[in-house]
Amino acid sequence: MISVLNLVIALLIGVVVWRLCLWFLRALAVPPHKPDPDMVVEAVQDYRCTLCGTELTVRVASVSKTAAPRHCREDMVAVWRPEGSG
């Protein structure tokens, strides 16, 4: 037989789980903020992953963050390309 105490505890756990799920879904539904146009500059730079060889071309970069992108959990290496070759 289910006691009243067990029923109350089950309802409380259910309410807590429901609230956590709603909080999580609301956090996922918020779109990321738009970057400030003054903090973004045009920059054409190619990068290559040293582990798998994946190449990436960055056309717009943030002024505040100058680190190389990461792939395969390692920093990518900047690749020099002559003008007009890509």
C-alpha positions in Angstrom: 0.0 0.0 0.0 1.2 3.5 -0.8 1.5 5.7 2.2 0.7 9.4 2.1 4.4 10.3 2.8 5.6 8.2 -0.2 3.0 9.9 -2.4 4.1 13.4 -1.3 7.8 12.5 -1.8 7.0 11.1 -5.3 5.1 14.3 -6.2 7.9 16.5 -5.0 10.5 14.6 -7.0 8.2 14.9 -10.0 7.8 18.6 -9.6 11.6 19.1 -9.2 12.3 17.0 -12.4 9.6 18.9 -14.3 11.0 22.3 -13.3 14.6 21.2 -14.2 13.4 20.0 -17.6 11.5 23.3 -18.3 14.6 25.3 -17.2 16.8 23.3 -19.5 14.5 23.6 -22.5 14.2 27.4 -21.9 18.0 27.7 -21.8 18.2 25.9 -25.1 15.5 28.0 -26.7 17.4 31.3 -26.1 19.2 32.2 -29.4 22.9 33.3 -29.1 23.5 37.0 -28.9 24.5 38.8 -32.1 28.1 39.9 -32.3 28.9 43.6 -32.0 29.8 44.8 -35.6 32.6 46.9 -34.0 34.2 43.7 -32.6 34.4 41.8 -35.9 36.9 42.5 -38.7 37.3 40.9 -42.1 40.3 38.6 -42.1 41.1 35.8 -44.6 43.2 33.1 -42.9 43.5 29.4 -43.7 44.1 26.8 -40.9 44.9 23.1 -41.0 44.4 20.5 -38.4 47.8 18.7 -37.8 46.0 15.4 -36.8 43.4 14.8 -39.5 44.2 17.4 -42.2 40.9 19.2 -42.1 41.3 22.7 -43.6 39.3 25.8 -42.6 39.2 29.3 -44.0 38.3 32.1 -41.6 36.8 35.1 -43.4 35.6 37.1 -40.4 37.3 37.2 -37.0 36.7 38.7 -33.6 38.9 41.5 -32.5 39.1 40.3 -28.9 39.8 36.6 -29.6 43.0 36.0 -31.6 43.6 32.3 -30.8 43.6 29.7 -33.6 40.5 27.5 -33.9 40.6 24.0 -32.4 39.9 20.7 -34.1 40.6 17.2 -32.8 41.1 18.9 -29.5 44.3 20.6 -30.8 45.0 24.1 -32.0 44.9 24.3 -35.8 48.1 25.6 -37.6 47.9 28.7 -39.8 48.6 28.0 -43.4 50.2 30.5 -45.8 48.7 30.7 -49.2 49.9 33.1 -52.0 47.5 35.8 -53.1 44.9 34.6 -55.5 45.5 30.9 -55.0 42.3 30.0 -53.4 
